[in-house]
Structures are given as C-alpha cells and as structure tokens.
Amino acid sequence: MLDQTDVNSVKAQIDRYVQAALDGDWDAWGRTLTADVFYSPPNQAPINSREAAVAWAKTLPKIKRFTVDLQEVTGDGDLAYARGRYMLELSLPDGAPTIERGAFLEVHRRQADGKLSATAHDFLEQSCAVAESLPYIQVQYALVSPSGKN
C-alpha cells in the first residue's frame, strides 16, 4: 500500500496538472508527465511522449473551468493509480462554451528522484455539450462545420 505521503504527492501533482491547464501553461503541464508518458485523450489516438502531449495540448481551445473529483489513489511500491471524474469547460474560437465530462485513470511511476509522476493517462469522455446555436460541432478538439468544410 502507498503511504500517506505518496497519496498526498499524487493528489498534489494532479492539482498542479489542473492548475497548469487552467493557466494555459503547457510547459508546466508537461512537467507533470513522464518523458515517455502514454496519454490517451478522449476520442483520439494515443500520444506516446511528453513532447507530443504538450504539442497536442497547445492546440486545445481556452480552458475556462477544469474540475477533478478524485475518487481513489492507491498503489504499492513504485506504482500509484488515481481514478476519478472530470469536467472541462472550453471556450471555442468564436467564444461559445462547450462542456466535456468524463472519467479518468492515471498511472504514476516512481522516478529516480523518488517522486511519483504520471506515466499514463486514459480518459473516457461521457458527454460533450455544445450550444445548439453553434454552426460547428466539436470533434476531437478540431472544429468541423456541418457541411464538413472548415
């Protein structure tokens, strides 16, 4: 079992991850991930490095709200698992909001410095609401008009 120090470390890292995303500080966000992270955003192909994850994150619309309901942190030795639910409110390029809700599972691996860092993120989007008045539908964080032309 993880000791309370490790549990608190994972929780603090998740807090840093969320705050960096809210701040749009993608380099700080990337530092919460291992260099060889496996990052699986909702409805998209997996990403296999910190560098690629940061490049992907820099394409996201502005994040207005990001909340995490951390339901469990557990593990043993050099591995920790965190699971919970999330909600993202994004501001699309035209200023219209969209809200995404889902669940996540993270794997944290102990690094040479003793810290547990996120080495795998998997997200399951359960709903994405875009205002009905929008002429665009958000798909995989790319905007596509109903006619299929951007």
C-alpha positions in Angstrom: 0.0 0.0 0.0 1.0 3.6 -0.6 1.8 5.6 2.5 0.0 8.9 3.1 3.0 10.9 1.8 2.8 9.2 -1.6 -1.0 9.6 -1.7 -0.6 13.3 -1.0 2.1 13.6 -3.6 -0.2 12.2 -6.3 -3.0 14.5 -5.2 -0.7 17.5 -5.4 0.6 16.5 -8.8 -3.0 16.3 -10.1 -3.6 19.8 -8.6 -0.6 21.1 -10.5 -1.7 19.4 -13.7 -5.2 21.0 -13.4 -3.8 24.5 -12.5 -1.3 24.5 -15.3 -4.1 23.6 -17.8 -6.3 26.4 -16.5 -3.3 28.8 -16.8 -2.6 27.6 -20.3 1.0 26.9 -19.1 1.5 23.8 -21.2 5.2 23.5 -20.4 4.4 23.3 -16.6 1.5 20.9 -17.5 4.0 18.8 -19.4 6.3 18.6 -16.4 3.6 16.7 -14.5 4.1 13.9 -17.1 7.0 11.5 -17.6 9.1 11.8 -20.8 7.6 8.5 -22.0 4.0 9.2 -21.0 1.2 7.3 -22.7 -1.5 9.9 -23.0 -4.9 8.9 -24.3 -7.2 11.9 -24.8 -11.0 11.2 -25.3 -11.9 10.1 -28.9 -8.4 10.5 -30.2 -5.3 8.4 -31.0 -3.0 7.8 -28.0 0.1 10.0 -27.6 3.4 8.4 -26.6 5.7 11.2 -25.3 5.7 14.3 -23.1 6.8 16.4 -26.1 3.9 15.1 -28.3 1.4 15.6 -25.4 2.5 19.2 -24.9 2.2 19.9 -28.6 -1.3 18.4 -28.6 -2.3 20.4 -25.5 -1.2 23.7 -27.2 -3.9 23.1 -29.8 -6.7 23.0 -27.2 -9.3 25.8 -27.0 -9.1 28.0 -24.0 -10.0 26.1 -20.8 -12.4 28.2 -18.7 -13.0 25.6 -15.9 -11.4 22.3 -15.1 -12.6 20.3 -12.1 -11.5 16.9 -10.9 -13.4 14.6 -8.5 -10.6 12.4 -7.4 -12.2 9.2 -6.2 -9.3 7.0 -5.4 -5.5 6.9 -5.1 -4.0 3.6 -4.4 -0.9 1.5 -5.4 2.1 -0.2 -4.0 5.8 0.5 -4.1 6.8 2.3 -7.3 3.3 2.5 -8.9 0.3 4.5 -7.9 -3.1 4.6 -9.6 -5.5 7.6 -9.5 -9.1 7.5 -10.8 -12.0 9.9 -10.8 -14.2 12.1 -12.8 -13.5 15.4 -14.6 -15.3 18.3 -16.1 -13.8 20.7 -18.7 -15.4 23.9 -19.9 -13.7 25.1 -23.1 -14.2 28.3 -24.9 -14.4 27.7 -28.7 -12.7 30.1 -31.1 -15.9 32.1 -31.5 -16.3 32.4 -27.7 -19.0 29.8 -27.4 -18.6 27.4 -24.5 -18.6 23.6 -24.6 -18.6 21.3 -21.6 -16.9 17.9 -21.6 -17.5 15.4 -18.7 -15.9 12.0 -18.2 -13.8 9.6 -16.2 -10.1 9.2 -16.0 -7.5 6.7 -14.9 -3.8 7.7 -14.3 -0.8 5.6 -13.6 2.1 7.2 -11.7 5.5 5.7 -11.6 8.2 6.5 -9.1 11.1 8.4 -10.7 14.8 8.5 -9.8 14.2 11.5 -7.6 11.6 9.5 -5.6 8.6 11.4 -6.9 5.6 9.6 -8.4 5.0 11.1 -11.8 2.2 10.4 -14.3 3.3 7.9 -16.8 -0.2 7.0 -18.3 -3.4 9.0 -18.6 -6.6 7.5 -20.0 -9.8 9.5 -20.4 -13.3 8.3 -21.1 -15.5 11.2 -22.3 -19.1 10.6 -21.2 -20.7 13.7 -22.6 -19.8 16.8 -24.6 -22.4 19.6 -24.8 -22.0 22.3 -27.4 -24.5 25.1 -27.5 -27.3 24.4 -30.1 -26.8 27.8 -31.8 -23.3 26.9 -32.8 -22.7 26.3 -36.6 -19.8 24.0 -35.6 -19.6 20.6 -34.0 -16.5 19.9 -31.9 -14.9 16.6 -32.8 -11.6 15.6 -31.3 -10.9 19.2 -30.4 -11.0 20.1 -34.1 -13.8 22.2 -35.4 -15.7 20.9 -38.4 -18.7 22.6 -39.9 -21.9 20.5 -40.6 -21.0 20.6 -44.3 -17.6 19.0 -43.5 -15.7 22.2 -44.6 -13.8 24.3 -42.1 
